[in-house]
Amino acid sequence: MYKIKLDWKLGQDTDEWWNHVCAWAIEEFGLPGDTYKTELTEDYMIFNFNKKENAALMALRWGNN
């Protein structure tokens, strides 16, 4: 798995920003399950991708901590 970790508290901590991140991920990769899985912690939202290329695309678009 290829992890992309987005910090809740990096100044991007707005509802609108997170709505865009999640909507974009669903539009680009579909619902979590086959292509990627999500994991939530108190500090991060983690996207675990099966393919390196998808993780790279997510990181280029939204960053990676």
C-alpha positions in Angstrom: 0.0 0.0 0.0 1.1 3.5 -0.8 0.1 6.0 1.9 -0.9 9.7 1.5 -1.3 11.4 4.8 -3.1 14.7 5.1 -2.8 16.6 8.4 -6.1 18.0 9.8 -4.2 21.0 11.2 -2.0 22.4 8.5 -4.0 25.5 7.8 -6.1 23.6 5.3 -8.4 22.8 8.1 -11.7 24.1 6.6 -14.8 22.2 5.9 -14.8 23.5 2.3 -11.2 22.3 1.7 -11.9 18.8 3.1 -15.1 18.6 1.0 -13.0 19.3 -2.1 -10.4 16.7 -1.1 -12.9 14.0 -0.5 -15.1 14.8 -3.5 -12.1 14.9 -5.8 -10.8 11.5 -4.4 -14.2 9.9 -5.1 -14.5 11.4 -8.5 -11.0 10.4 -9.5 -10.7 6.9 -7.8 -14.3 5.9 -6.9 -15.5 5.1 -3.4 -13.0 3.7 -0.9 -12.7 -0.1 -1.1 -11.0 -1.4 -4.3 -8.6 1.3 -5.4 -7.9 2.8 -2.0 -8.9 2.7 1.7 -9.1 5.6 4.1 -8.0 5.7 7.7 -8.9 8.5 10.2 -6.9 9.4 13.2 -7.1 12.4 15.5 -4.4 14.2 13.6 -4.6 12.8 10.0 -6.7 11.4 7.2 -4.7 8.7 5.5 -5.4 7.4 2.0 -3.9 3.9 1.4 -3.6 3.3 -2.4 -3.0 0.0 -4.1 -1.2 1.6 -7.0 1.8 3.9 -6.8 0.6 6.0 -9.7 -2.7 6.8 -7.9 -0.8 7.8 -4.7 1.4 10.0 -6.7 -1.5 11.7 -8.4 -3.2 12.3 -4.9 0.1 13.7 -3.5 0.6 16.0 -6.4 -2.9 17.4 -6.1 -3.3 17.7 -2.4 0.2 17.2 -0.8 1.5 14.5 1.5 2.8 14.8 5.1 
